[in-house]
Amino acid sequence: MKAAVYRGPGQVQCETVPDPVLTPDSVLLKVTACGICGSDLRTYRHGMRGNLDFQILGHEISGVVAAMGEQVSGYAVGDRLAVAADVHCHQCYYCKKALYNLCENWRLIGTHLPGGMADYLLLTPDILTHGILHRIPDSLADLPSALAEPASSVIWAQQLLQIEPGEVVVVFGDGPIGALQVQVAQARGAKAVVIGLTGGRLEMFRERDLGAWKVFNNDTDDVVAEVRALTEGRGADAAIVAARRALPRPRR
């Protein structure tokens, strides 16, 4: 099969690699879409955690079950699945408290385990029992289904913030996560203000209907004054940082 293989910083190439071998307790997934996460780009530029020098990348995955081992139940050939990165141990202190994000033996698809930038992905017993898999509804296409993992983080963040209709939400960051934050805020009935930096992404928000109420450039606009002007001096009801470099500069 074809796969995007990481072989060190600055080295990712499409290679022919052996097909995964189906075992009695695994599922073979035909990958239909796989996103490129910011962490994939950091791996490409700076290296993989653990100093690994070979791995198939990709952890924002959608696919369809192509084959199943005879010991597997609960799935069927043809099922469409969204696959997230995390595989937890379910044995450590934190997993036993359902704090899976703090798992002491946490592994990632696309880092510790082969990823989804390939024709096929083997869902091993660990992934089937301790990973994150969701069936894709017929109403959702393959490509957006691959965004289930980052979108779920965005939805959870706004649930924690208790974003309500009519509120003003400032999103610092004009990349993919910022775009998801804007669209989820809009779906919740809020007004999203995007603050980004000079470049093509910010112009994309202006040119396309991505759900932003207002768009400001942190390099040229007084974003604090602009947001206060929009809110009768109150400021935003919530602020979400979706990028490392898009914070407002201090102003007197």
PyRosetta script that sets phi, psi and omega in degrees:
from pyrosetta import init, pose_from_sequence

init()
pose = pose_from_sequence("MKAAVYRGPGQVQCETVPDPVLTPDSVLLKVTACGICGSDLRTYRHGMRGNLDFQILGHEISGVVAAMGEQVSGYAVGDRLAVAADVHCHQCYYCKKALYNLCENWRLIGTHLPGGMADYLLLTPDILTHGILHRIPDSLADLPSALAEPASSVIWAQQLLQIEPGEVVVVFGDGPIGALQVQVAQARGAKAVVIGLTGGRLEMFRERDLGAWKVFNNDTDDVVAEVRALTEGRGADAAIVAARRALPRPRR")
pose.set_psi(1, 163.0)
pose.set_omega(1, 175.1)
pose.set_phi(2, -90.1)
pose.set_psi(2, 144.2)
pose.set_omega(2, 179.7)
pose.set_phi(3, -152.7)
pose.set_psi(3, 151.4)
pose.set_omega(3, 172.4)
pose.set_phi(4, -88.6)
pose.set_psi(4, 110.1)
pose.set_omega(4, -171.2)
pose.set_phi(5, -108.3)
pose.set_psi(5, 128.0)
pose.set_omega(5, 174.1)
pose.set_phi(6, -86.8)
pose.set_psi(6, 130.4)
pose.set_omega(6, 179.6)
pose.set_phi(7, -130.3)
pose.set_psi(7, 25.9)
pose.set_omega(7, 179.8)
pose.set_phi(8, 126.4)
pose.set_psi(8, 165.4)
pose.set_omega(8, -178.8)
pose.set_phi(9, -53.3)
pose.set_psi(9, 128.5)
pose.set_omega(9, 179.9)
pose.set_phi(10, 76.6)
pose.set_psi(10, 8.8)
pose.set_omega(10, -176.9)
pose.set_phi(11, -128.7)
pose.set_psi(11, 95.4)
pose.set_omega(11, 171.9)
pose.set_phi(12, -131.4)
pose.set_psi(12, 128.0)
pose.set_omega(12, -177.2)
pose.set_phi(13, -143.6)
pose.set_psi(13, 154.1)
pose.set_omega(13, 176.4)
pose.set_phi(14, -80.4)
pose.set_psi(14, 122.5)
pose.set_omega(14, -177.0)
pose.set_phi(15, -130.2)
pose.set_psi(15, 160.2)
pose.set_omega(15, 169.2)
pose.set_phi(16, -91.2)
pose.set_psi(16, 120.6)
pose.set_omega(16, -178.6)
pose.set_phi(17, -125.0)
pose.set_psi(17, 162.2)
pose.set_omega(17, 179.4)
pose.set_phi(18, -62.1)
pose.set_psi(18, 143.8)
pose.set_omega(18, 174.1)
pose.set_phi(19, -64.5)
pose.set_psi(19, 146.2)
pose.set_omega(19, 173.6)
pose.set_phi(20, -60.8)
pose.set_psi(20, 146.8)
pose.set_omega(20, -179.1)
pose.set_phi(21, -98.5)
pose.set_psi(21, 116.8)
pose.set_omega(21, 179.0)
pose.set_phi(22, -67.2)
pose.set_psi(22, 132.9)
pose.set_omega(22, 176.2)
pose.set_phi(23, -113.0)
pose.set_psi(23, 166.9)
pose.set_omega(23, -177.6)
pose.set_phi(24, -59.8)
pose.set_psi(24, -22.9)
pose.set_omega(24, -175.8)
pose.set_phi(25, -113.4)
pose.set_psi(25, 24.7)
pose.set_omega(25, -178.5)
pose.set_phi(26, -129.3)
pose.set_psi(26, 171.5)
pose.set_omega(26, 179.2)
pose.set_phi(27, -127.5)
pose.set_psi(27, 135.4)
pose.set_omega(27, 176.3)
pose.set_phi(28, -98.1)
pose.set_psi(28, 119.5)
pose.set_omega(28, -178.5)
pose.set_phi(29, -103.7)
pose.set_psi(29, 126.6)
pose.set_omega(29, 170.6)
pose.set_phi(30, -83.4)
pose.set_psi(30, 114.2)
pose.set_omega(30, -175.8)
pose.set_phi(31, -73.2)
pose.set_psi(31, 128.9)
pose.set_omega(31, 177.9)
pose.set_phi(32, -105.3)
pose.set_psi(32, -24.2)
pose.set_omega(32, 177.1)
pose.set_phi(33, -160.1)
pose.set_psi(33, 148.0)
pose.set_omega(33, 176.5)
pose.set_phi(34, -148.3)
pose.set_psi(34, 124.0)
pose.set_omega(34, -179.4)
pose.set_phi(35, -77.7)
pose.set_psi(35, 162.8)
pose.set_omega(35, 173.3)
pose.set_phi(36, -106.4)
pose.set_psi(36, 106.8)
pose.set_omega(36, -178.7)
pose.set_phi(37, -80.8)
pose.set_psi(37, 158.3)
pose.set_omega(37, 173.7)
pose.set_phi(38, -58.4)
pose.set_psi(38, -31.6)
pose.set_omega(38, 178.0)
pose.set_phi(39, -68.0)
pose.set_psi(39, -30.7)
pose.set_omega(39, 174.6)
pose.set_phi(40, -63.9)
pose.set_psi(40, -40.6)
pose.set_omega(40, 178.6)
pose.set_phi(41, -67.1)
pose.set_psi(41, -39.2)
pose.set_omega(41, 177.3)
pose.set_phi(42, -64.7)
pose.set_psi(42, -39.4)
pose.set_omega(42, 176.5)
pose.set_phi(43, -61.1)
pose.set_psi(43, -45.5)
pose.set_omega(43, 179.9)
pose.set_phi(44, -59.8)
pose.set_psi(44, -41.2)
pose.set_omega(44, -174.2)
pose.set_phi(45, -81.6)
pose.set_psi(45, -38.6)
pose.set_omega(45, -168.1)
pose.set_phi(46, -119.5)
pose.set_psi(46, -9.2)
pose.set_omega(46, -179.6)
pose.set_phi(47, 109.2)
pose.set_psi(47, 160.8)
pose.set_omega(47, -176.9)
pose.set_phi(48, -92.6)
pose.set_psi(48, 144.3)
pose.set_omega(48, 176.7)
pose.set_phi(49, -57.5)
pose.set_psi(49, 144.5)
pose.set_omega(49, -176.0)
pose.set_phi(50, 79.5)
pose.set_psi(50, 3.9)
pose.set_omega(50, -179.9)
pose.set_phi(51, 56.8)
pose.set_psi(51, 31.4)
pose.set_omega(51, 175.5)
pose.set_phi(52, -66.8)
pose.set_psi(52, 146.1)
pose.set_omega(52, -178.1)
pose.set_phi(53, -120.5)
pose.set_psi(53, 12.0)
pose.set_omega(53, 174.3)
pose.set_phi(54, -155.9)
pose.set_psi(54, 125.9)
pose.set_omega(54, 173.4)
pose.set_phi(55, -169.7)
pose.set_psi(55, 148.6)
pose.set_omega(55, 169.3)
pose.set_phi(56, -82.2)
pose.set_psi(56, 124.2)
pose.set_omega(56, -174.6)
pose.set_phi(57, -81.9)
pose.set_psi(57, 172.3)
pose.set_omega(57, 169.8)
pose.set_phi(58, 107.0)
pose.set_psi(58, 123.7)
pose.set_omega(58, 179.3)
pose.set_phi(59, -137.9)
pose.set_psi(59, 6.3)
pose.set_omega(59, 174.2)
pose.set_phi(60, -107.4)
pose.set_psi(60, 92.6)
pose.set_omega(60, -159.4)
pose.set_phi(61, -125.4)
pose.set_psi(61, 138.7)
pose.set_omega(61, 164.2)
pose.set_phi(62, -129.4)
pose.set_psi(62, 150.7)
pose.set_omega(62, -178.5)
pose.set_phi(63, -169.3)
pose.set_psi(63, -177.8)
pose.set_omega(63, -178.6)
pose.set_phi(64, -128.7)
pose.set_psi(64, 138.1)
pose.set_omega(64, -179.3)
pose.set_phi(65, -65.1)
pose.set_psi(65, 119.9)
pose.set_omega(65, -178.9)
pose.set_phi(66, -97.7)
pose.set_psi(66, -31.2)
pose.set_omega(66, -179.5)
pose.set_phi(67, -160.5)
pose.set_psi(67, 155.1)
pose.set_omega(67, -178.3)
pose.set_phi(68, -135.6)
pose.set_psi(68, 144.7)
pose.set_omega(68, 171.3)
pose.set_phi(69, -73.0)
pose.set_psi(69, 154.4)
pose.set_omega(69, -173.6)
pose.set_phi(70, -68.0)
pose.set_psi(70, -15.7)
pose.set_omega(70, 179.6)
pose.set_phi(71, -89.9)
pose.set_psi(71, -4.8)
pose.set_omega(71, -175.9)
pose.set_phi(72, -88.8)
pose.set_psi(72, 135.3)
pose.set_omega(72, 174.6)
pose.set_phi(73, -129.1)
pose.set_psi(73, 164.0)
pose.set_omega(73, 178.3)
pose.set_phi(74, 93.0)
pose.set_psi(74, -7.9)
pose.set_omega(74, 177.9)
pose.set_phi(75, -131.5)
pose.set_psi(75, 166.2)
pose.set_omega(75, 178.2)
pose.set_phi(76, -143.8)
pose.set_psi(76, 150.0)
pose.set_omega(76, 174.5)
pose.set_phi(77, -57.2)
pose.set_psi(77, 131.2)
pose.set_omega(77, -176.9)
pose.set_phi(78, 101.3)
pose.set_psi(78, -14.3)
pose.set_omega(78, 175.9)
pose.set_phi(79, -61.9)
pose.set_psi(79, 136.5)
pose.set_omega(79, 175.7)
pose.set_phi(80, -97.7)
pose.set_psi(80, 130.3)
pose.set_omega(80, -174.0)
pose.set_phi(81, -129.2)
pose.set_psi(81, 142.8)
pose.set_omega(81, 167.1)
pose.set_phi(82, -101.7)
pose.set_psi(82, 132.9)
pose.set_omega(82, -174.9)
pose.set_phi(83, -120.1)
pose.set_psi(83, 127.2)
pose.set_omega(83, 175.4)
pose.set_phi(84, -96.9)
pose.set_psi(84, 173.4)
pose.set_omega(84, -169.7)
pose.set_phi(85, -76.2)
pose.set_psi(85, -36.1)
pose.set_omega(85, -163.2)
pose.set_phi(86, -77.1)
pose.set_psi(86, 138.0)
pose.set_omega(86, 169.9)
pose.set_phi(87, -129.5)
pose.set_psi(87, 116.3)
pose.set_omega(87, -174.4)
pose.set_phi(88, -101.9)
pose.set_psi(88, 158.7)
pose.set_omega(88, -175.9)
pose.set_phi(89, -83.4)
pose.set_psi(89, -27.2)
pose.set_omega(89, -177.8)
pose.set_phi(90, 62.0)
pose.set_psi(90, 18.1)
pose.set_omega(90, -179.1)
pose.set_phi(91, -123.4)
pose.set_psi(91, -25.1)
pose.set_omega(91, -174.7)
pose.set_phi(92, -77.3)
pose.set_psi(92, 173.8)
pose.set_omega(92, -178.8)
pose.set_phi(93, -54.3)
pose.set_psi(93, -46.0)
pose.set_omega(93, -174.7)
pose.set_phi(94, -73.8)
pose.set_psi(94, -39.6)
pose.set_omega(94, 177.8)
pose.set_phi(95, -61.7)
pose.set_psi(95, -37.7)
pose.set_omega(95, 179.7)
pose.set_phi(96, -67.1)
pose.set_psi(96, -19.7)
pose.set_omega(96, 175.1)
pose.set_phi(97, -97.6)
pose.set_psi(97, 10.8)
pose.set_omega(97, -179.2)
pose.set_phi(98, 63.8)
pose.set_psi(98, 22.2)
pose.set_omega(98, 174.5)
pose.set_phi(99, -97.1)
pose.set_psi(99, 67.3)
pose.set_omega(99, -170.8)
pose.set_phi(100, -65.5)
pose.set_psi(100, -26.7)
pose.set_omega(100, 179.7)
pose.set_phi(101, -67.0)
pose.set_psi(101, -14.4)
pose.set_omega(101, 179.0)
pose.set_phi(102, -104.8)
pose.set_psi(102, 12.4)
pose.set_omega(102, -177.3)
pose.set_phi(103, -48.6)
pose.set_psi(103, 130.8)
pose.set_omega(103, -178.1)
pose.set_phi(104, -77.2)
pose.set_psi(104, -15.4)
pose.set_omega(104, -178.8)
pose.set_phi(105, -122.6)
pose.set_psi(105, 30.9)
pose.set_omega(105, -175.7)
pose.set_phi(106, -59.9)
pose.set_psi(106, 135.9)
pose.set_omega(106, 174.8)
pose.set_phi(107, -128.5)
pose.set_psi(107, 153.4)
pose.set_omega(107, -177.1)
pose.set_phi(108, -120.8)
pose.set_psi(108, 132.8)
pose.set_omega(108, 168.0)
pose.set_phi(109, -65.7)
pose.set_psi(109, 133.0)
pose.set_omega(109, -177.8)
pose.set_phi(110, 91.6)
pose.set_psi(110, -5.0)
pose.set_omega(110, 174.8)
pose.set_phi(111, -127.2)
pose.set_psi(111, -70.6)
pose.set_omega(111, 178.3)
pose.set_phi(112, -82.9)
pose.set_psi(112, -24.7)
pose.set_omega(112, -178.3)
pose.set_phi(113, -124.0)
pose.set_psi(113, 152.2)
pose.set_omega(113, 179.2)
pose.set_phi(114, -55.4)
pose.set_psi(114, 140.5)
pose.set_omega(114, -174.5)
pose.set_phi(115, -98.8)
pose.set_psi(115, -169.4)
pose.set_omega(115, -170.6)
pose.set_phi(116, -97.3)
pose.set_psi(116, 3.4)
pose.set_omega(116, 176.0)
pose.set_phi(117, -83.3)
pose.set_psi(117, 63.4)
pose.set_omega(117, -175.8)
pose.set_phi(118, -157.8)
pose.set_psi(118, 167.5)
pose.set_omega(118, 178.0)
pose.set_phi(119, -65.0)
pose.set_psi(119, -35.8)
pose.set_omega(119, -176.7)
pose.set_phi(120, -136.4)
pose.set_psi(120, 152.8)
pose.set_omega(120, 175.1)
pose.set_phi(121, -131.5)
pose.set_psi(121, 129.6)
pose.set_omega(121, 177.5)
pose.set_phi(122, -88.6)
pose.set_psi(122, 119.1)
pose.set_omega(122, 174.9)
pose.set_phi(123, -88.1)
pose.set_psi(123, 99.0)
pose.set_omega(123, -176.9)
pose.set_phi(124, -73.9)
pose.set_psi(124, 169.6)
pose.set_omega(124, 178.0)
pose.set_phi(125, -55.3)
pose.set_psi(125, -38.7)
pose.set_omega(125, 177.9)
pose.set_phi(126, -61.3)
pose.set_psi(126, -43.4)
pose.set_omega(126, 179.5)
pose.set_phi(127, -67.0)
pose.set_psi(127, -40.5)
pose.set_omega(127, -178.6)
pose.set_phi(128, -65.3)
pose.set_psi(128, -35.4)
pose.set_omega(128, -175.2)
pose.set_phi(129, -99.2)
pose.set_psi(129, -30.8)
pose.set_omega(129, -174.6)
pose.set_phi(130, -121.5)
pose.set_psi(130, 3.7)
pose.set_omega(130, 176.7)
pose.set_phi(131, -94.0)
pose.set_psi(131, -167.2)
pose.set_omega(131, -177.5)
pose.set_phi(132, -124.1)
pose.set_psi(132, 106.5)
pose.set_omega(132, -178.9)
pose.set_phi(133, -126.6)
pose.set_psi(133, 137.0)
pose.set_omega(133, 176.9)
pose.set_phi(134, -135.9)
pose.set_psi(134, 139.4)
pose.set_omega(134, 174.6)
pose.set_phi(135, -70.9)
pose.set_psi(135, 141.9)
pose.set_omega(135, -179.9)
pose.set_phi(136, -94.1)
pose.set_psi(136, 126.4)
pose.set_omega(136, 178.1)
pose.set_phi(137, -68.6)
pose.set_psi(137, 155.8)
pose.set_omega(137, -179.1)
pose.set_phi(138, -61.1)
pose.set_psi(138, -25.1)
pose.set_omega(138, -177.4)
pose.set_phi(139, -75.0)
pose.set_psi(139, -9.5)
pose.set_omega(139, -175.5)
pose.set_phi(140, -111.9)
pose.set_psi(140, 128.3)
pose.set_omega(140, -179.3)
pose.set_phi(141, -75.5)
pose.set_psi(141, 168.9)
pose.set_omega(141, -176.4)
pose.set_phi(142, -64.0)
pose.set_psi(142, -45.4)
pose.set_omega(142, -173.1)
pose.set_phi(143, -62.3)
pose.set_psi(143, -53.3)
pose.set_omega(143, 177.8)
pose.set_phi(144, -65.8)
pose.set_psi(144, -24.2)
pose.set_omega(144, 178.9)
pose.set_phi(145, -62.8)
pose.set_psi(145, -28.8)
pose.set_omega(145, 178.5)
pose.set_phi(146, -66.4)
pose.set_psi(146, -16.7)
pose.set_omega(146, 178.7)
pose.set_phi(147, -89.5)
pose.set_psi(147, 9.2)
pose.set_omega(147, -178.1)
pose.set_phi(148, -58.6)
pose.set_psi(148, -40.2)
pose.set_omega(148, -177.6)
pose.set_phi(149, -65.8)
pose.set_psi(149, -55.7)
pose.set_omega(149, 178.2)
pose.set_phi(150, -65.7)
pose.set_psi(150, -35.1)
pose.set_omega(150, 180.0)
pose.set_phi(151, -64.4)
pose.set_psi(151, -35.2)
pose.set_omega(151, 179.6)
pose.set_phi(152, -64.5)
pose.set_psi(152, -36.8)
pose.set_omega(152, 177.0)
pose.set_phi(153, -65.1)
pose.set_psi(153, -39.8)
pose.set_omega(153, 178.8)
pose.set_phi(154, -65.0)
pose.set_psi(154, -46.1)
pose.set_omega(154, -179.5)
pose.set_phi(155, -61.7)
pose.set_psi(155, -43.4)
pose.set_omega(155, -179.5)
pose.set_phi(156, -64.4)
pose.set_psi(156, -40.9)
pose.set_omega(156, 178.7)
pose.set_phi(157, -58.8)
pose.set_psi(157, -42.9)
pose.set_omega(157, -178.0)
pose.set_phi(158, -75.9)
pose.set_psi(158, -25.7)
pose.set_omega(158, 172.0)
pose.set_phi(159, -67.4)
pose.set_psi(159, -41.5)
pose.set_omega(159, 177.7)
pose.set_phi(160, -63.1)
pose.set_psi(160, -37.5)
pose.set_omega(160, 178.7)
pose.set_phi(161, -77.3)
pose.set_psi(161, -10.9)
pose.set_omega(161, -179.7)
pose.set_phi(162, 55.0)
pose.set_psi(162, 48.5)
pose.set_omega(162, 178.4)
pose.set_phi(163, -62.3)
pose.set_psi(163, 129.7)
pose.set_omega(163, -176.5)
pose.set_phi(164, -119.6)
pose.set_psi(164, 159.3)
pose.set_omega(164, 177.9)
pose.set_phi(165, -55.7)
pose.set_psi(165, 138.5)
pose.set_omega(165, 177.7)
pose.set_phi(166, 88.4)
pose.set_psi(166, -14.0)
pose.set_omega(166, -179.8)
pose.set_phi(167, -74.6)
pose.set_psi(167, 158.0)
pose.set_omega(167, 177.4)
pose.set_phi(168, -103.5)
pose.set_psi(168, 121.7)
pose.set_omega(168, -179.2)
pose.set_phi(169, -114.7)
pose.set_psi(169, 121.6)
pose.set_omega(169, 176.6)
pose.set_phi(170, -95.1)
pose.set_psi(170, 125.8)
pose.set_omega(170, 179.5)
pose.set_phi(171, -110.4)
pose.set_psi(171, 114.2)
pose.set_omega(171, 175.9)
pose.set_phi(172, -88.3)
pose.set_psi(172, 106.2)
pose.set_omega(172, -179.6)
pose.set_phi(173, 133.0)
pose.set_psi(173, 129.5)
pose.set_omega(173, -175.6)
pose.set_phi(174, -116.5)
pose.set_psi(174, 24.5)
pose.set_omega(174, 176.2)
pose.set_phi(175, -92.7)
pose.set_psi(175, -164.6)
pose.set_omega(175, -177.2)
pose.set_phi(176, -58.8)
pose.set_psi(176, -42.5)
pose.set_omega(176, 179.7)
pose.set_phi(177, -68.5)
pose.set_psi(177, -38.2)
pose.set_omega(177, 174.8)
pose.set_phi(178, -60.5)
pose.set_psi(178, -41.5)
pose.set_omega(178, 178.6)
pose.set_phi(179, -63.7)
pose.set_psi(179, -40.6)
pose.set_omega(179, 177.2)
pose.set_phi(180, -64.9)
pose.set_psi(180, -40.3)
pose.set_omega(180, 178.1)
pose.set_phi(181, -60.6)
pose.set_psi(181, -41.4)
pose.set_omega(181, 179.4)
pose.set_phi(182, -63.6)
pose.set_psi(182, -45.9)
pose.set_omega(182, -175.8)
pose.set_phi(183, -69.7)
pose.set_psi(183, -35.7)
pose.set_omega(183, 176.7)
pose.set_phi(184, -69.4)
pose.set_psi(184, -40.5)
pose.set_omega(184, 177.1)
pose.set_phi(185, -60.7)
pose.set_psi(185, -43.0)
pose.set_omega(185, 178.1)
pose.set_phi(186, -62.0)
pose.set_psi(186, -41.5)
pose.set_omega(186, 179.4)
pose.set_phi(187, -64.0)
pose.set_psi(187, -27.4)
pose.set_omega(187, 178.2)
pose.set_phi(188, -85.7)
pose.set_psi(188, 0.4)
pose.set_omega(188, 178.0)
pose.set_phi(189, 88.7)
pose.set_psi(189, 9.6)
pose.set_omega(189, -180.0)
pose.set_phi(190, -91.9)
pose.set_psi(190, 168.2)
pose.set_omega(190, 176.5)
pose.set_phi(191, -106.0)
pose.set_psi(191, 119.8)
pose.set_omega(191, -175.5)
pose.set_phi(192, -101.0)
pose.set_psi(192, 128.8)
pose.set_omega(192, 175.1)
pose.set_phi(193, -108.5)
pose.set_psi(193, 124.2)
pose.set_omega(193, -178.9)
pose.set_phi(194, -99.7)
pose.set_psi(194, 132.8)
pose.set_omega(194, 174.8)
pose.set_phi(195, -121.5)
pose.set_psi(195, 119.5)
pose.set_omega(195, -178.2)
pose.set_phi(196, -134.7)
pose.set_psi(196, -165.8)
pose.set_omega(196, -178.3)
pose.set_phi(197, -115.8)
pose.set_psi(197, 165.4)
pose.set_omega(197, 179.5)
pose.set_phi(198, -58.8)
pose.set_psi(198, 130.3)
pose.set_omega(198, 179.6)
pose.set_phi(199, 151.5)
pose.set_psi(199, 178.8)
pose.set_omega(199, -173.4)
pose.set_phi(200, -63.8)
pose.set_psi(200, -32.6)
pose.set_omega(200, -177.1)
pose.set_phi(201, -65.8)
pose.set_psi(201, -42.3)
pose.set_omega(201, -179.6)
pose.set_phi(202, -64.1)
pose.set_psi(202, -39.5)
pose.set_omega(202, 177.6)
pose.set_phi(203, -65.4)
pose.set_psi(203, -32.5)
pose.set_omega(203, 177.5)
pose.set_phi(204, -61.6)
pose.set_psi(204, -40.5)
pose.set_omega(204, 177.3)
pose.set_phi(205, -62.4)
pose.set_psi(205, -36.5)
pose.set_omega(205, -178.8)
pose.set_phi(206, -73.9)
pose.set_psi(206, -36.2)
pose.set_omega(206, -173.1)
pose.set_phi(207, -86.6)
pose.set_psi(207, -27.1)
pose.set_omega(207, -176.7)
pose.set_phi(208, -111.0)
pose.set_psi(208, 156.7)
pose.set_omega(208, 179.2)
pose.set_phi(209, -86.8)
pose.set_psi(209, 82.5)
pose.set_omega(209, -179.8)
pose.set_phi(210, -99.5)
pose.set_psi(210, 7.3)
pose.set_omega(210, 174.4)
pose.set_phi(211, 96.9)
pose.set_psi(211, 0.2)
pose.set_omega(211, -179.0)
pose.set_phi(212, -75.8)
pose.set_psi(212, 136.5)
pose.set_omega(212, 175.8)
pose.set_phi(213, -75.3)
pose.set_psi(213, -48.6)
pose.set_omega(213, 177.2)
pose.set_phi(214, -138.8)
pose.set_psi(214, 152.9)
pose.set_omega(214, 179.6)
pose.set_phi(215, -129.7)
pose.set_psi(215, 128.2)
pose.set_omega(215, 179.6)
pose.set_phi(216, -128.0)
pose.set_psi(216, 150.9)
pose.set_omega(216, 179.9)
pose.set_phi(217, -101.9)
pose.set_psi(217, 115.9)
pose.set_omega(217, -177.9)
pose.set_phi(218, -65.0)
pose.set_psi(218, -20.8)
pose.set_omega(218, 179.1)
pose.set_phi(219, -76.8)
pose.set_psi(219, -25.5)
pose.set_omega(219, -172.7)
pose.set_phi(220, -126.1)
pose.set_psi(220, -21.3)
pose.set_omega(220, -176.7)
pose.set_phi(221, -101.1)
pose.set_psi(221, 148.7)
pose.set_omega(221, 170.4)
pose.set_phi(222, -83.5)
pose.set_psi(222, 88.2)
pose.set_omega(222, -168.5)
pose.set_phi(223, -66.7)
pose.set_psi(223, -33.2)
pose.set_omega(223, 178.4)
pose.set_phi(224, -64.4)
pose.set_psi(224, -46.6)
pose.set_omega(224, 179.2)
pose.set_phi(225, -64.5)
pose.set_psi(225, -38.9)
pose.set_omega(225, -179.4)
pose.set_phi(226, -63.9)
pose.set_psi(226, -43.8)
pose.set_omega(226, -179.6)
pose.set_phi(227, -67.9)
pose.set_psi(227, -39.4)
pose.set_omega(227, 177.3)
pose.set_phi(228, -63.3)
pose.set_psi(228, -37.8)
pose.set_omega(228, 179.1)
pose.set_phi(229, -65.3)
pose.set_psi(229, -33.3)
pose.set_omega(229, 179.5)
pose.set_phi(230, -74.2)
pose.set_psi(230, -20.8)
pose.set_omega(230, -171.0)
pose.set_phi(231, -119.5)
pose.set_psi(231, 23.7)
pose.set_omega(231, 179.7)
pose.set_phi(232, 55.9)
pose.set_psi(232, 37.0)
pose.set_omega(232, 175.6)
pose.set_phi(233, 87.2)
pose.set_psi(233, -7.1)
pose.set_omega(233, -175.0)
pose.set_phi(234, -74.7)
pose.set_psi(234, -34.7)
pose.set_omega(234, -170.2)
pose.set_phi(235, 90.4)
pose.set_psi(235, -178.2)
pose.set_omega(235, -175.5)
pose.set_phi(236, -73.5)
pose.set_psi(236, 151.2)
pose.set_omega(236, 172.2)
pose.set_phi(237, -76.3)
pose.set_psi(237, -28.8)
pose.set_omega(237, 178.0)
pose.set_phi(238, -152.6)
pose.set_psi(238, 148.7)
pose.set_omega(238, 176.4)
pose.set_phi(239, -128.7)
pose.set_psi(239, 134.7)
pose.set_omega(239, -177.0)
pose.set_phi(240, -126.3)
pose.set_psi(240, 124.8)
pose.set_omega(240, 177.2)
pose.set_phi(241, -93.0)
pose.set_psi(241, 113.4)
pose.set_omega(241, -178.9)
pose.set_phi(242, -115.5)
pose.set_psi(242, 18.9)
pose.set_omega(242, 177.7)
pose.set_phi(243, -161.6)
pose.set_psi(243, 153.7)
pose.set_omega(243, -177.1)
pose.set_phi(244, -79.3)
pose.set_psi(244, -27.0)
pose.set_omega(244, -169.1)
pose.set_phi(245, -111.1)
pose.set_psi(245, 6.7)
pose.set_omega(245, -171.8)
pose.set_phi(246, -103.4)
pose.set_psi(246, 23.6)
pose.set_omega(246, 179.0)
pose.set_phi(247, -77.2)
pose.set_psi(247, 149.0)
pose.set_omega(247, -179.6)
pose.set_phi(248, -67.7)
pose.set_psi(248, 144.4)
pose.set_omega(248, 176.5)
pose.set_phi(249, -76.0)
pose.set_psi(249, 145.2)
pose.set_omega(249, 176.6)
pose.set_phi(250, -59.7)
pose.set_psi(250, 139.9)
pose.set_omega(250, 178.2)
pose.set_phi(251, -134.4)
pose.set_psi(251, 145.0)
pose.set_omega(251, 179.1)
pose.set_phi(252, -79.3)
pose.dump_pdb("model.pdb")
